[in-house]
Amino acid sequence: MNRSGGSPSAAANYLLCTNCRKVLRKDKRIRVSQPLTRGPSAFIPENEVVQANTVDERTNFLVEEYSTSGRLDNITQVMSLHTQYLESFLRSQFYMLRMDGPLPLPYRHYIAIMAAARHQCSYLINMHVDEFLKTGGIAEWLNGLEYVPQRLRNLNEINKLLAHRPWLITKEHIQTLVKTGENNWSLPELVHAVVLLAHYHALASFVFGSGINPERDPDISNGLRLISVNNFCVCDLANDNNIENASLTASSFGIVDSLSELEALMDRMKRLQEEREDEEASQEEMTTRFEKEKKESLFVVSGDTFHSIPHSDFEDDMIITSDVSRYIEDPGFGYEDFARRGEEHLPTFRAQDYTWENHGFSLVNRLYSDIGHLLDEKFRMVYNLTYNTMATHEDVDTTTLRRALFNYVHCMFGIRYDDYDYGEVNQLLERSLKVYIKTVTCYPERTTKRMYDSYWRQFKHSEKVHVNLLLMEARMQAELLYALRAITRHLT
Amino acid sequence: MEKMSRVTTALSGSALTGRTMHCHLDAPANAISVCRDAAQVVVAGRSIFKIYAIEEEQFVEKLNLRVGRKPSLNLSCADVVWHQMDENLLATAATNGVVVTWNLGRPSRNKQDQLFTEHKRTVNKVCFHPTEAHVLLSGSQDGFMKCFDLRRKDSVSTFSGQSESVRDVQFSIRDYFTFASTFENGNVQLWDIRRPDRCERMFTAHNGPVFCCDWHPEDRGWLATGGRDKMVKVWDMTTHRAKEMHCVQTIASVARVKWRPECRHHLATCSMMVDHNIYVWDVRRPFVPAAMFEEHRDVTTGIAWRHPHDPSFLLSGSKDSTLCQHLFRDASQPVERANPEGLCYGLFGDLAFAAKESLVATESGRKPYGGDRRHPIFFKRKLDPAEPFSGLASSALSVFETELGGGSMSWFVDTAERYALAGRPLAELCDHNAKVARELGRNQVAQTWTMLRIIYCSPGLVPSTNLNHSMGKGSSCGLPLMNSFNLKDMGPGLGSETRLDRSKGDTRSDTVLLDSSATLITNEDNEETEGSDVPADYLLGDVEGEEDELYPLDPEHVHPEEPEYVLPQEAFPLRHEIVDTPSGPEHLQDKADSPHVSGSEADTASLVPVDSSFSLLSVSHALYDNRLPPDFFSVLVRDMLRFYAEQGDVQMAVSVLIVLGERVRKDIDEQTQEHWYTSYIDLLQRFCLWNVSNEVVKLSTSRSISCLNQASTTLHVNCSHCKRPMSSRGWVCDRCHRCASMCAVCHHVVKGLFVWCQGCSHGGHLQHIMKWLEGSSQCPAGCGHLCEYS
């Protein structure tokens, strides 16, 4: 879904999604009410998060230790549903923002702003505008990219590619950045910047995917910098089926007996875990499955009613709020399916040829010491995190499911694992979930509450947050792998 | 590279011959393995699987095992191994988790023998049993190791590491039933092939994944492991606990490690990232590789010694799509390029310097730098033939001691403390500083200050005709300085004799510290000449030269009667020196040490004719009617500052820089200033002159210097209950969850300024306490103490 802050009359404080605007256009009498939701997330009922929070001393401790803002922000609150993970998340974030590193503090926040702006994530932008000023950044920079040093502006290209089509990054991009000259980047600086960019792109996915609300009391001091208050259109929040969405709900999701749905999923997981040998798929078959999954991911969203809007209409709504766009160039550049570009046909990224554990880690740690360990711990943590539960069931081995999620995200970025049977993705991830994954990882700004609600209905919110964490880390790793591979190629 | 070398191995009977050579592969290699007969090598990668014959001059492709219409993932090899008993048998590990065996004896074009699809994830490593014909072991990303009997369709036993992915498995060469496996989480496990239920032993070897391991071919129980933490470690497994015997620190994560045949302590490594070279290390000498092969242009992925009993041929495959044979004799030896030199300061300012013998030998025959090297003491270490690195370890150690009197830096401390750098008019500052310098007996410096005062504070009227004149004067005020030092430094032979004694004594005491097996040769004789004779000659030369050079200078000073500056009385000594000493550039370097100023001032002075100076007294600036801008002198002042700094007296340079401020700053480039500042601040801090150093930092105009005071300005408070530092907040303790500082008046937590009584240690908000003590003299906490606020 696209949002824009265009309509000055009705939407002073919040934005409207395309659907609502259409409705508004048709019927001018419709009044839209202010969103009522409070609490950290627009998707998750407040008590779900808060309840968990009061019990948790550990979270408070972590926030005191690692938070840069010094308060429990909404992201942290939602993440605190998974305290184990939260610790490694905060620790690595704190390290890249506050600890020893090649970039000066204001730069780091400005890079975060640039990254968040690619996804029009005003939540993160606001947060880092504050921090940017607090760390002594020059206020003038906030007027837009033309006010920042050329050096910082040079990051634009890589920011753009990394956010939307990381597979296009080549060693030439790296070379132009590090080429000696007035505005060149040293490799450690560049790696720091890349880590920050990837982190904030992925975090934007999380923010939209979990429907993080704006902070309750935004600093008024620099109120003029604050962008829209809420990113979520009222129709998402109210969750009332308006004309167009009604058809969607009926057709693609239907009324399925949710319990049997869950049982069936668990059944399939068990089967996959136990008898792998029975159907011996040929290599060609495996390759086809990967290609198929790649192709299918293409239609996952575009086949959706949400986006069956004619293209021209689409473009029409592409006007991004000027507040955000001043931090980016080429705002029209967005995700394009990896599989789509038939003619050029970039080679698939073979995961085994450049893995995080073997290659990525060594490079990143060499150029920006210790961040490797922190990221490594974070990836490991999220990949292995499990409570052995699924919805109401306990003692479930969720490994296959987690792996399917992780690999599906990588698949959309063109990263292929030789040792993975992509048929599993099809069996384990239902269509509505695929829609959600695709949206959250590729164009998070279009996520709606309906998407969030429509998959895995019987699952707990904390489990859905867990899914979001997986998506976020998988995305970050994919971006890092592409960027680091380019740097490695530049070095050799 | 072109030359041929023939090496015979006693063991194989047949001679291995070859040269350093390489051949191009069609695709990047992931692993290589050598056939038993050392004549063939197999190369495997994602899209390559070929056997090459190693001929004398080249590699010849013998067989392509990648057959079939469409490349299958089963052929995308992560690892390959050639059986060491049966030359027809190979095994590969595929990235999709399949283990394939190949039988070269098969008549058909497709040599594929068996397919094991039991692993769920990528298989990282396969390994044949060294003596058993049918036993194959595999280790996979899924955390399992499987043992296959090639006569059966599926695995015989499965070993679960109970931890993360398996990176390497290796059968022990000596113990029939034992194998080692390494894991992504840093663990190494030892297994008995007969007991799949649990491992025999487990220990953590590395921080992060252990990528590889290799059993020592001869020493039973020695295992080398290499990890992502850039280390190679050698473990002794025979003891109860695995003991780390050696540790080699490399520069990149270690991808492969292989013991070198016939060389007990050598092993070869290659890295996974960034570094493309192959190193051969002597594990006892872990800092410099014994040999280095630099042929590859991308990371080396597989290494193998060509023959299990021949230490000179190494084969390697790389991501750059080449297969190489390296000859040990063609390897580059980093040791030869290294400059083994060490430098260290002792507790009392002694300086020890160790260098390669050859370097020192040439140097001691040379004439020493003037004042630079005072009495070095030489030690030469006789080589112990029993030691392994006799060729490399010969080095000489010299110890330089600081002079007793000269080492005293009290003048520096005094000057630093007493100088005034700001807060008064320039003239006063200069006068003050000149006075300080004079009182410390540093007339040179005092004179400089006075000059500065004249240049920048007096009306500065100089007739244009006199421009040259004053130029000459200005430059000479720099040069003579060092000559005055020279004289003192070269001083009487007496001094050097005492020094010599000292050095003897020291030699003796140092002998004790050295290895008793080493014989010492002290170059005391050399030293004697260095210490006394040479400077003496030098002095003579100087004196002789003086008169000649004196006159050429004179034309510029020709009219001493002509009115010039009004010079204060104190300036006279300087004038003598200007006139009397030559200005040769060679003196510059001789004069490194200003500390010796204090010495034999009187002697020097007596050498100098005094009379001519009086004529200068008549000089008066009033006679100049042209205004000469102070800018005019800036070049001179800059040169002077440079001179002082070069001489080692950064104190002077920085002080002048600060005092003159804008007047000279623009003439000296930022970097130089910064350099001076940092050196001076460093010196001040070494003498614990924190206040002065802070003042200097504050007064400095260089940006990078003034921000020194803005770094690490945080002061952490300890909790009053648990005595631990309160890291996150200053007022609440994370551990005992108590608020540390309560206000005694309002009983709230103090988050800002906290003031407390040093008598009873009660306190609170600054405002509250102030208010309280206005009305009462007793402590607000009620302890009865009579607090005072001042």
Interface residues (C-beta under 8 A of the other chain):
Chain A: F61 E64 E65 R276 E277 E280 S282 Q283 E284 M286 T287 R350 Q352 D353 E357 N358 H359 F361 S362 L363 R366 H373 D376 D418 D419 T488 L491 T492
Chain B: R46 K70 P71 S72 L73 N74 S76 A78 A94 T95 N96 G97 T117 H119 K120 R121 T122 Q141 E184 G208 P209 F211 R228 A252 S253 A255 M272 M273 V274 H276 R297 D298 V299 S727 S728 R729 D734
